[in-house]
Amino acid sequence: MAALDVSAPAGAGTPADAASTDTTTNAPPDTRMTGRMRLVLVVLLVAQFMLAVDFSILNVALPVIGQGLGFSLGGLQWIATAFALAAAGFTLLFGRVADLVGRRRIFLGGMAVLGVASLVGGLATGPEMLMAARVAQGLATAAVTPAGLSLLTSSFPEGPLRARALGLNGALMSAGFTTGAVLGGVLTDLLSWRWAFFINVPVALAVLLVAPAVVKESRPAARPRLDVPGAITVTGGLLALVYGLTAAGEHGWTDPGVLVALAAAVALLTAFPLIERRSAAPLVPVRVLRRRTVVWGNLAGLVAFATETSLVFLMTLHLQDVLGFSPLAAGLSFGVLGAGTVLGGLLAPRFIGRFSARTALVAGGVVQAAATLSLTALGDERSTYALLLAGTFVGGIGNMLAIVGFMVTATSGLPDAEQGMATGIATMTQQVGITLGTPVMSAVVVTSAALPDGIGRAVLVNAAVVLLGALASALFLGRSRRAASRQQDSR
C-alpha cells in the first residue's frame, strides 16, 4: 500500500527491527526535538491524558450517579461497560480508517465528538441520555487514541526521539488512570458528578483550536477500499469478547450468556486472519500478523495492562474492605502508583536507548512481578500500609518500563502508511487488557471464603502472570532479534 505522510521527518517509519537502528549511515541518531516537535508532543499528550482520565473518573461517582438519575444497582456497571465496549470494539477499525482518510482528520473529528458527548453527559437528565453519551465517548476514544498515537509515531523518527515521545505518552496515560480516580472523588465531593463530564469540554476545545495549526495532516497517496468483511469480523469479535469478560464479572464464568458471547468472540477472531488472507486490501495484512514484534509485543502489552489495572482493583478491595479506608482515601493512595508510572515513563526511553525495547519488556516485567509478589505479605492491619505504597510505587516503575517497551516494539519496523494500523492494534491490546484483568482476578478472589485470603491468592496469580509474560518476551522476541540479524548479515 503506497502512502505519503507529510508530517513525518525524513527517515521516519523505515522498516527495522524493534531494537535496531538505521544502518545506512554512520551518523548518530538525532536526539534533539525541534520547536514544532515539542508543540506536537504537547497537543497529543494533552489529548491522550484526557482520554486516560476518562477511563476511571466515573468509578468513584457511580453510586451518586445512580441515585441522581435513577439507575438500578445492576445497571450501574453499564455506565463503564458501554464506554469499554465502544472503545475496545472499534479501535482497530478506526486505526485503519485513520490510515486511509487522514490521521489528523480522524483525530480532530474524534475530539469534537468527545467534547459534545461530554457536554451531553454532564447535562443528562436520565439513564438513556447518559448511556448514549458514554457510548459516544467510547467511540470518540476509539478514534482519537490510535489516530493520536500514529500521529505521534509518524512525527518522530524511529529511535531515541520516538522512544522518548512514547515514554512520555505512556507515563501520562498511566498517570491519567490514577488521576481520574482521584479527580472523580474530589469533583463529586466538592461540586457534582456532572463535572466529571464537564471537565473534558474546555480541554477538547483547546485541542481543537491548537491542533490544526500544529499537527500536519497525514494522507495516503492512494486510497484503497476498506476491508468491510474484516472490519465486521474483528469489530464483532472484540465487542463479544469485551461483553463476555465484563458480564463474567457480574454473572460468573458459567453463565449461558457469558459462554455464548465468549464462544462468538473466539469464532469471529479466529475467522479474522482467514478473511484477511483472501482480502485484496486487508484491514491487517497477514504479513503484519506474522511479525514476531507485533504478535509478542502486543501479548506482552496485554499482560502489562491486564495485571496492573487488576492489581489496582485488588488493592482497592484491600484498602476499603480490609483496612476500612474511604473511597476518596483509597483513591488518593494510588497517587504513589501514579508517581511510579511517571518515573518509569521518564526512565524508559534512556533504558531502551542503552539496551533495547525487548530488554525493557523483560526487565520491566521482572521488576513488576517482584513488587507484586511483595504485596502477598499484606495483612489486615494498617501497619502494612507502607508496604502497599512501596510495592505499588516500584511496580508502577516496572509496569511503565514494560508498557513503553511494548509500544516501541509493536510499532517499530512498519512504514508510516501502516502506523495507524499498528497503533490501532496496540490500542486494542490496551483496551482489552484493561477489561480482561479485573474479571479474571475477581474470579480468583472468590475462590476463598475469607476476603484477605482471596486477595492474597489473586495477587500471587497476578505476579505469576507478569513473570510468565516477561519470560515469553525474553524467549520469543529474542528469536525475532536473532532472525533479523541473520537477514541483515545475508544482505
C-alpha positions as a printed Julia matrix, in Angstrom:
491×3 Matrix{Float64}:
   0.0     0.0    0.0
   1.6     3.28  -1.06
   1.15    6.29   1.18
   2.79    9.61   1.9
   2.95   11.01   5.44
   3.79   14.67   5.14
   4.1    15.04   8.9
   6.89   12.52   9.21
  10.5    13.66   9.4
  12.95   12.19   6.94
  13.74    8.63   7.73
  10.66    8.01   9.86
   8.96    4.69   9.54
  11.82    2.88   7.87
  11.34   -0.85   8.39
  13.65   -2.08  11.09
  13.78   -4.45  13.96
  12.46   -3.01  17.24
  15.9    -2.97  18.77
  17.87   -1.92  15.71
  18.85    1.46  14.32
  19.39    2.76  10.82
  22.42    1.05   9.32
  22.56    3.13   6.13
  24.53    5.94   7.78
  27.23    6.18  10.38
  25.79    9.41  11.82
  24.33    9.01  15.29
  20.53    9.35  15.54
  19.33   12.89  16.31
  18.1    13.14  19.9
  17.06   16.81  19.83
  13.43   17.87  19.44
  12.6    20.84  17.26
  10.19   23.5   18.47
   7.4    22.1   16.27
   8.02   18.6   17.63
   7.56   19.91  21.17
   4.28   21.6   20.23
   3.03   18.43  18.52
   4.03   16.42  21.58
   2.2    18.74  23.99
  -1.04   18.74  21.96
  -1.1    14.97  21.52
  -0.13   14.24  25.12
  -2.88   16.51  26.47
  -5.43   14.63  24.38
  -4.15   11.2   25.42
  -4.03   12.21  29.09
  -7.65   13.34  28.95
  -8.7    10.03  27.4
  -6.89    8.11  30.14
  -8.63   10.17  32.83
 -12.0     9.3   31.27
 -11.42    5.59  31.87
 -11.53    5.94  35.65
 -13.02    9.32  36.52
 -16.57    7.97  36.95
 -15.71    4.9   39.05
 -15.97    6.67  42.43
 -19.03    8.65  41.3
 -21.12    5.67  40.14
 -23.27    5.32  43.3
 -24.05    9.07  43.28
 -24.93    8.97  39.57
 -27.22    6.02  40.21
 -29.1     7.91  42.9
 -29.34   11.09  40.85
 -30.54    9.58  37.57
 -32.4     6.5   38.78
 -30.06    3.71  37.66
 -30.74    0.27  39.11
 -27.91   -1.35  41.08
 -27.29   -3.82  38.24
 -27.38   -1.05  35.65
 -24.6     0.99  37.21
 -21.83   -1.18  35.77
 -23.1    -0.45  32.26
 -22.01    3.16  32.62
 -18.45    1.83  32.5
 -19.2    -1.16  30.26
 -20.84    0.91  27.5
 -17.7     3.02  27.29
 -15.39   -0.02  27.29
 -17.41   -1.84  24.61
 -17.24    1.06  22.18
 -13.63    1.98  22.98
 -12.25   -1.56  22.62
 -14.57   -2.84  19.89
 -13.96   -0.09  17.33
 -10.36    0.93  17.99
  -8.73   -1.3   15.35
 -11.28   -0.21  12.73
 -10.75    3.48  13.43
  -6.99    2.98  13.5
  -7.11    1.66   9.95
  -9.62    4.28   8.81
  -7.15    6.91  10.05
  -4.51    5.42   7.74
  -6.91    5.68   4.79
  -8.63    9.07   5.19
  -6.1    11.02   7.26
  -4.98   10.71  10.86
  -5.38   14.37  11.77
  -8.91   14.38  10.34
  -9.93   11.38  12.46
  -8.14   12.83  15.49
  -9.94   16.18  15.27
 -13.29   14.58  14.48
 -12.96   12.28  17.48
 -12.03   15.19  19.77
 -15.1    17.12  18.59
 -17.35   14.11  19.31
 -15.71   13.67  22.71
 -16.35   17.3   23.65
 -20.02   17.18  22.59
 -20.59   13.79  24.25
 -19.05   15.05  27.49
 -21.34   18.08  27.47
 -24.38   15.85  26.86
 -23.3    13.5   29.66
 -22.94   16.38  32.11
 -26.42   17.64  31.2
 -28.04   14.16  31.26
 -31.5    14.01  32.83
 -31.98   10.24  32.68
 -30.19    6.89  32.2
 -30.8     6.76  28.45
 -29.2    10.15  27.81
 -26.18    9.31  29.97
 -25.68    5.92  28.32
 -25.81    7.48  24.85
 -23.15    9.97  25.95
 -20.92    7.18  27.31
 -21.19    5.2   24.06
 -20.27    8.33  22.1
 -17.32    8.94  24.45
 -16.16    5.37  23.86
 -16.41    5.75  20.07
 -14.5     9.03  20.26
 -11.81    7.32  22.33
 -11.6     4.5   19.77
 -10.96    7.13  17.08
  -8.68    9.57  18.92
  -6.36    7.11  20.68
  -4.93    5.22  17.65
  -5.02    8.36  15.48
  -3.13   10.33  18.14
  -0.6     7.56  18.66
   0.01    7.17  14.93
   0.49   10.95  14.62
   2.97   10.66  17.47
   4.94    7.77  15.96
   4.97    9.25  12.47
   6.03   12.69  13.75
   9.14   11.3   15.46
  11.75    9.18  13.65
  12.25    5.64  14.87
  14.92    5.63  17.56
  15.63    7.78  20.64
  13.17   10.57  19.79
  10.26    8.19  19.23
  11.12    6.22  22.37
  11.18    9.46  24.35
   7.81   10.56  22.96
   6.25    7.16  23.65
   7.75    7.15  27.14
   6.13   10.48  27.98
   2.88    9.32  26.4
   2.85    6.1   28.41
   3.71    7.9   31.64
   0.93   10.43  31.23
  -1.62    7.8   30.21
  -0.89    5.7   33.28
  -0.89    8.81  35.45
  -4.22    9.67  33.83
  -5.83    6.46  35.11
  -4.75    7.32  38.65
  -5.65   10.99  38.27
  -9.11   10.01  37.08
  -9.79    8.01  40.25
  -8.61   10.87  42.48
 -10.22   13.65  40.42
 -13.55   11.82  40.23
 -13.72   11.63  44.01
 -12.72   15.28  44.51
 -15.16   16.65  41.9
 -18.01   14.52  43.21
 -17.41   15.54  46.82
 -16.82   19.26  46.2
 -19.01   20.03  43.16
 -21.08   17.35  41.41
 -20.59   14.17  39.45
 -21.57   16.2   36.37
 -18.18   17.92  36.46
 -16.56   14.56  35.71
 -18.06   15.12  32.25
 -17.85   18.91  32.01
 -14.1    18.96  32.68
 -13.5    17.4   29.24
 -15.22   20.21  27.33
 -12.64   23.02  27.69
  -9.76   20.58  27.17
 -11.31   19.22  23.97
 -11.99   22.78  22.77
  -8.39   23.85  23.43
  -7.03   20.86  21.47
  -9.4    21.59  18.57
  -8.23   25.21  18.44
  -4.49   24.49  18.61
  -4.04   21.15  16.8
  -4.9    22.32  13.23
  -2.07   24.86  13.35
   0.48   22.49  14.89
  -0.2    18.94  13.69
   0.21   18.31   9.98
  -2.16   16.04   8.07
  -1.13   12.55   7.03
  -2.89   11.33   3.89
  -2.34    8.25   1.74
  -1.25    8.83  -1.84
  -3.63    6.09  -3.0
  -6.82    5.3   -1.09
  -7.69    1.59  -1.24
 -11.09    0.19  -0.35
 -11.84   -0.58   3.27
 -11.86   -4.28   4.12
 -15.55   -4.45   5.16
 -15.7    -8.23   5.93
 -12.56   -7.97   8.04
 -13.84   -4.85   9.8
 -17.17   -6.51  10.65
 -15.46   -9.69  11.86
 -12.85   -8.11  14.12
 -15.22   -5.46  15.5
 -17.9    -8.06  16.25
 -15.31  -10.35  17.82
 -13.94   -7.6   20.06
 -17.42   -6.48  21.11
 -18.33  -10.06  22.02
 -15.06  -10.52  23.91
 -15.38   -7.33  25.97
 -19.05   -8.01  26.69
 -18.32  -11.59  27.71
 -15.46  -10.6   30.01
 -17.49   -7.83  31.64
 -20.59   -9.98  32.07
 -18.46  -12.76  33.58
 -17.52  -10.41  36.41
 -21.22   -9.88  37.17
 -22.82  -13.25  36.43
 -19.93  -15.73  36.66
 -17.99  -17.64  34.02
 -20.59  -20.42  33.68
 -23.5   -18.11  32.81
 -25.02  -19.13  29.42
 -24.93  -15.56  28.09
 -21.25  -15.28  29.02
 -20.39  -18.57  27.34
 -22.27  -17.62  24.15
 -20.51  -14.25  23.98
 -17.05  -15.73  24.54
 -17.71  -18.53  22.02
 -18.78  -15.94  19.44
 -15.63  -13.94  20.17
 -13.4   -16.98  19.64
 -15.18  -17.88  16.38
 -15.05  -14.36  14.93
 -11.47  -13.59  15.98
 -10.33  -16.98  14.64
 -12.05  -16.27  11.32
 -10.46  -12.81  11.06
  -6.96  -13.88   9.85
  -8.57  -16.33   7.4
 -10.6   -13.48   5.9
  -7.54  -11.24   5.77
  -5.63  -13.8    3.7
  -8.23  -13.53   0.92
  -8.8    -9.77   1.06
  -7.32   -7.58  -1.68
  -6.97   -4.68   0.8
  -6.87   -6.33   4.24
  -7.57   -4.4    7.43
  -4.43   -6.01   8.87
  -2.14   -7.64   6.28
  -1.2   -11.23   7.09
   2.5   -10.36   6.91
   1.93   -7.96   9.82
   0.14  -10.65  11.82
   3.17  -12.9   11.24
   5.69  -10.41  12.64
   7.02  -11.58  16.0
   7.43   -8.0   17.18
   3.74   -7.31  16.53
   2.42  -10.58  17.98
   4.66  -10.98  21.03
   4.95   -7.26  21.64
   1.17   -6.97  21.87
   0.87  -10.08  24.04
   3.39   -8.53  26.42
   1.35   -5.32  26.41
  -1.82   -7.28  27.11
  -0.18   -8.8   30.19
   1.12   -5.42  31.38
  -2.24   -3.68  31.18
  -4.33   -6.61  32.48
  -2.14   -7.2   35.53
  -1.6    -3.6   36.63
  -5.23   -2.47  36.26
  -6.46   -5.58  38.05
  -3.88   -5.01  40.8
  -5.43   -1.57  41.38
  -8.78   -3.35  41.78
  -7.29   -5.83  44.27
  -5.59   -3.08  46.28
  -8.84   -1.07  46.28
 -10.58   -4.08  47.84
  -7.78   -4.39  50.38
  -7.82   -0.7   51.32
 -11.59   -0.33  51.6
 -12.9    -3.74  52.65
  -9.96   -4.97  54.72
  -8.34   -1.81  56.11
 -11.52    0.28  56.16
 -10.34    3.26  54.07
 -12.89    5.61  52.49
 -13.21    5.62  48.68
 -11.5     9.03  48.47
  -8.64    7.96  50.77
  -8.19    4.78  48.73
  -8.08    6.8   45.51
  -5.51    9.2   46.94
  -3.35    6.23  47.97
  -2.87    5.37  44.31
  -1.15    8.7   43.77
   2.03    6.81  44.73
   1.4     4.35  41.9
   0.9     7.28  39.55
   4.24    8.75  40.63
   5.91    5.41  39.94
   4.46    5.19  36.43
   5.54    8.76  35.63
   9.08    7.97  36.8
   9.07    4.75  34.78
   7.93    6.62  31.68
  10.75    9.12  32.06
  13.36    6.41  32.59
  12.13    4.08  29.83
  13.48    5.98  26.78
  17.0     6.13  28.25
  16.82    2.47  29.21
  15.67    1.47  25.72
  18.32    3.67  24.11
  21.05    1.99  26.15
  19.75   -1.56  25.9
  16.69   -2.41  23.75
  12.9    -2.48  23.77
  12.99   -6.24  24.37
  15.2    -5.75  27.42
  12.77   -3.1   28.7
   9.88   -5.55  28.35
  11.75   -8.27  30.23
  13.29   -6.08  32.94
  10.05   -4.17  33.48
   8.1    -7.4   33.84
  10.59   -8.85  36.33
  10.52   -5.67  38.46
   6.73   -5.55  38.35
   6.45   -9.25  39.26
   8.81   -8.87  42.24
   6.98   -5.79  43.51
   3.6    -7.51  43.12
   4.87  -10.61  44.9
   5.85   -8.47  47.9
   2.2    -7.49  48.31
   1.3   -11.06  49.3
   2.76  -10.11  52.71
   0.0    -7.55  53.32
  -2.03   -8.25  56.44
  -5.28   -6.93  57.87
  -3.53   -4.28  59.97
  -2.87   -0.7   58.85
   0.78   -1.17  59.78
   1.26   -2.86  56.39
   0.1     0.27  54.54
   3.7     1.38  53.93
   4.42   -1.94  52.18
   1.42   -1.37  49.89
   2.68    2.1   48.95
   6.24    0.87  48.33
   5.11   -2.17  46.34
   2.75   -0.22  44.08
   5.35    2.52  43.52
   8.09    0.1   42.42
   5.6    -1.99  40.47
   4.45    1.15  38.65
   8.02    1.84  37.52
   8.41   -1.7   36.2
   4.97   -1.7   34.58
   5.64    1.54  32.7
   9.05    0.29  31.56
   7.28   -2.73  30.08
   4.49   -0.65  28.52
   6.88    1.71  26.74
   8.9    -1.31  25.6
   5.68   -2.82  24.27
   4.72    0.35  22.36
   8.17    0.71  20.79
   8.28   -2.98  19.86
   4.74   -3.15  18.45
   5.06   -0.03  16.27
   8.65   -0.32  15.04
   9.69   -1.68  11.68
   6.42   -0.73   9.91
   6.15    2.03   7.27
   4.35    5.27   8.11
   1.39    4.26   5.94
   0.66    1.46   8.42
   1.29    3.31  11.69
  -2.45    3.86  12.26
  -3.0     0.13  11.93
  -0.07   -0.65  14.25
  -1.19    1.81  16.91
  -4.77    0.6   16.44
  -3.64   -2.93  17.3
  -1.67   -1.61  20.27
  -4.63    0.45  21.49
  -6.92   -2.56  21.09
  -4.46   -4.54  23.22
  -4.57   -1.84  25.87
  -8.38   -1.7   25.97
  -8.83   -5.48  26.08
  -6.13   -5.78  28.76
  -7.86   -3.18  30.94
 -11.15   -5.04  30.53
  -9.7    -8.54  30.93
  -7.78   -8.2   34.18
 -10.47   -7.33  36.72
 -12.98  -10.14  35.91
 -10.2   -12.74  35.95
  -8.81  -11.56  39.3
 -12.34  -11.27  40.71
 -12.86  -14.94  39.87
  -9.66  -15.8   41.76
 -10.68  -13.73  44.81
 -13.98  -15.59  45.26
 -12.24  -18.99  45.36
 -11.5   -18.28  49.04
 -14.15  -17.82  51.73
 -12.11  -15.14  53.52
 -11.6   -11.93  51.55
  -7.99  -11.27  52.69
  -7.02  -14.81  51.67
  -8.73  -14.41  48.3
  -6.96  -11.12  47.64
  -3.6   -12.68  48.59
  -4.22  -15.59  46.23
  -5.16  -13.24  43.37
  -2.05  -11.12  43.97
   0.09  -14.26  43.73
  -1.58  -15.24  40.44
  -1.08  -11.69  39.19
   2.66  -11.82  39.92
   2.96  -15.22  38.23
   1.24  -13.96  35.06
   3.59  -10.95  34.88
   6.63  -13.2   35.25
   5.41  -15.59  32.55
   4.87  -12.61  30.23
   8.44  -11.42  30.85
   9.86  -14.89  30.18
   7.84  -15.18  26.95
   9.2   -11.8   25.78
  12.76  -12.9   26.56
  12.33  -16.14  24.62
  10.28  -15.23  21.55
  11.38  -11.64  20.97
  14.96  -12.85  21.37
  14.41  -15.24  18.49
  12.96  -12.38  16.44
  16.04  -10.24  17.02
  18.42  -13.04  16.05
  16.39  -13.76  12.89
  16.5   -10.07  11.9
  20.27  -10.03  12.47
  20.72  -13.06  10.22
  18.66  -11.37   7.48
  20.76   -8.2    7.77
  24.01  -10.2    7.54
  22.81  -12.01   4.42
  22.22   -8.73   2.52
